[in-house]
Amino acid sequence: MSSHEAILEFDYESPAHASIIAKSVSREIGEIDDERSQTTIARDGRVVEVRIDAADVIALRAALNTWFTLIDVAERTAAIAEDA
């Protein structure tokens, strides 16, 4: 499918924190994907990788916006939980 691809890497202060973020956003895999874009999420230690394959630039941009928002929400939620 992929004629356009983006790989996002997010580096966190600990593997535990990266795991929380990865688990939080990975629930959306399959819910957001469609015939125009597919996403995979992987974690290696402190790094969470989001890989987006899209059929066209518009689908890639839409997926990027969605995943940046999901990661941001997961990060802010984790920060609130840590402060509680």
Helices and strands as residue ranges (DSSP letters): E 4-11, H 15-26, E 37-44, E 47-54, H 57-83
